[in-house]
Amino acid sequence: MAKVVLTNAYLLLNAVNLSDHVESITLDVTSSDVEVTAMGDGGKRHLVGLQDNKLTVTFWQDYAATNVDQTLKGIWQGGTAVAFKTGGNGATFSATNPVYSGSVVLLSMTPVAGKVGDGQQNSVTFAVDGTVTYGTA
């Protein structure tokens, strides 16, 4: 099996391609653990519960029109779910470069971060609204 180095992550957020401003990205896909142990069971029994997925991104801040600050500010102020699409190796999706998509709501944002002389960053955490869809096209 081939190993992969993350060098060209893709992120489309609310129809805006912000890939060239992403410093790091993590899509955490998690389901809750629902215990269903009953009398007589010799050990705990489990079912997969609801998904509770998160998307965390650190951007290099940019205040230009239709870029990081304006896109995130619009999502934050709108207070509603927006579409996202992400993948590990650019925008051409295939069996070897799958796409993950869905809707997200913005939970937290750090629009000003860094120390003197550093590039300014904006770290955000989104909750996935519903489920994450996996695809190859």
N, C-alpha and C positions, 0 to 999 in steps of 0.2 A: 504494500500500500504506500502510495506517495505521501510524503510529508508536505505541509503547506506553510508558507511564511505569509503572514498578513501584511501586505504592502499597498493594497489598492481597494480598501473597503468602500462599499457604495452605500450612500444614504440619501433616499428621497423622502423628504418630510413635508407634508402638506403641499405636494406638487413642486417643491423647490429642491433642487439637487445641491446638497451641502457637502458632498463627498470631499471636495478639495479643502475643506476647513476642519475635517475630523482628525483629531490627534489620537483619540482612542474611542472604541465602541464595544459595548457588551450587551448582547441580547441574552437574558437569563430566562429560560423556559422552565417553569416549575409547576407541578401540580400538588395540591394538598393531599396529605395522607389521612384517609378516613379509616379509623380503626373499627372493625366489625366483629370483634372477638365475642364469642357466645359461650355459655356454660358448656363444659365438656371439651372445648378446644384445648389441645395440648400446647398451643403457643398462640401468640397474637396473630390475628388475621387482618389483612389490609385491602382496601380498595383505593383506586386512584380517584381523587376528588376533582374539584374545579381547578382550572389553570389559574395561576397568579404570576403572570409574566411581567418582566421589567426590561426597559431599554435605557441604558446609561451611556451618555456620550459626553466627551470633553471636546469642545470646539476651540479653535483659535478664533478669538473674537473679531468681528468685522461689522462695522456700523453702516456700510454702504447699503443702498437700496436693494431689496430682495436678497439679502444675505443673512448672516447668523442673527444679529441683534433684532432686526425687523421681523424676521420669520418667527423667532421664539417669542418676542414680545406680542405679536399677533395671536399666537397660540395661547399664551398665558392669559391675555386679556379676554380672549374669546371664551375660555373656560369650557370648551367642548372638545370632543375627540376629533383627531385629524388622522389622515392616512399616512402610513409609513411603509417603506420597502427597503430592505437591506440585504447585502450579500458580501462575501469575503473577497471577491476578485473582480471588481468593476461591474458594469451594468449589462453585460452579456451573460445571461443565465443559462445553465445547462445542468446535466447530471453531475458534472464535476465542479459546478459553481452554482449551488442552489440559491433560491431567493426566499426570504422570509418576509411576510407582509401582514398587515392588519391595521388596527386603529390604536392610537395612543392618546392619553391625556397627560398634560405636563404637571408633575407633582412638585418639583423643586428646580430652582435655577440659581446659579451663582454668576451673574452677569459681569462681575468685576472680580478677578482673582489674579494673583501673581505678585512678584516682588520686583523691586527696582531693577531695570535692565532686562527683565524677562518679557517674553511675548505674553500678551493678555489672553486669558482663557475664559471660557464660559462652560461650566459643567452643569449638565441637566440630567434629571431622572424622570422618565415617563413610565406610567403604568399602562400596560396593554389593556384596552377596552374590549373584552371578549377574548378571542383566541388568536393564536398565531397560525398563519397559513404557510405551508411549505410547498414550494414548487420548483420547477426546472426551466420555466420559460416566462 
